[in-house]
Amino acid sequence: MTTTPRTTPTVALQAGSLQVGESAQVGKSHQSGFTLMELVIAVAVFSTTILTMLYLRVEALERVKDSWETRYLQRLAQEKLDEVMFGVDDALDGEFEEDPRVLWTVDAHEIAGTSREEGEAPLVECTITLTYAPSERTEPREYTLTSWFFPQPESLLLEQIGLDEMDSIGGEQ
């Protein structure tokens, strides 16, 4: 025994005339749209994507800031070390006038084992350390730069390393 599905008659308006036809099978729904589970999954995927993108953006901004600070401190350290080595600035510590958040100290010593002839200045290792505190909320950051050079006879660095009274360093002979 075969049964045919029940159908209900429908009325359709076609070209201004009424026609009677058959509609879809009873008991089957042809609704369009998304189920609740599909919506929940879509929102979860979308949220995860957005949060990942925001995290990556924050990480990129922090790297850019760190890179900028490093280049900034490199420039300041090189400028100040040049000033100290060439006698433009006689101080061995202080803060930068253009940025008081950066403090600096210079340490110098004669490199052991370097031979020098009479009348020649010793080879000196000069290290500058910058301490940068951008705000009270962040931990201070240190940057160190070291250079080697032959100082001028009247340099304050020679006093710091105990060679200030040597006649063999140029000057008086």
Secondary structure, 3 states (H helix, E strand, C coil): CCCCCCEEEEEEEECCEEEEEEEEECCCCCCCCCCHHHHHHHHHHHHHHHHHHHHHHHHHHHHHHHHHHHHHHHHHHHHHHHHHHCCCCCCCEEECCCCCCEEEEEEEEECCCCCCCCCCCCCEEEEEEEEECCCCCCCCEEEEEEEEECCCCCCHHHHHCCCCCCCCCCCCC
